[in-house]
Amino acid sequence: MSAVRPPLTASPAASSPDVDISAAVAKNLRRLRAERDLTLDQLSEASGVSRAMLNQIETGKSVPTIATLWKVAAGLHLPFQQLIAVEAAPTSVVMRRSEAKVLANAEGTFSSRALFPFDGGPRTTEFYELVLAPGGAEHAEAHARGTAERLVVVSGRVIIEIAGERHELGERDAIGFQADVPHAYINADRAREALMYLVMTYADPVR
């Protein structure tokens, strides 16, 4: 995945004032960096994201790409979702589709919706809904060492590339792989969107 990517945009479902992705990321990044006693320069070195970009994210002046968020999360050794989460700890959580916080690229070819709310406790697993537009693709850099993905195709036809290997999946096909290498999700159908569910597991508990 290249270092320069179009900015993320909020999907229509995430356009209401109480679902402000840039504000959530800015608040969480400031808090998490302070908890780890990291300077912007130190986080830049650990994540590979420039100091200027980190500063823009923290001040809410820039909404980062999905690729940038993955880099920052890896640099902080925490789950991707923790950067976009609004913390709450109710006994039960209903996640309405109409109220979802969805991350999408500027072209609208890829979107990701977290299906586990972040509760502030240690976690080794995350759950996502992924949508690829017809002919769309998303290329991901290697995640933290030991990270694994388990993905099932709900609808459509998807090609998963893992460090040079290609696997074509149809509806209800599933795949598991180590995600600490570069990988990509590609919609092989140019007429129909693809829907997938992804479970991501980490080698060690993260907060």
Summary of the structure (lengths in Angstrom):
residues: 207
radius of gyration: 16.4
end to end distance: 25.7
largest distance: 48.8
contacts: 618
relative contact order: 0.16
helix: 25%
strand: 31%
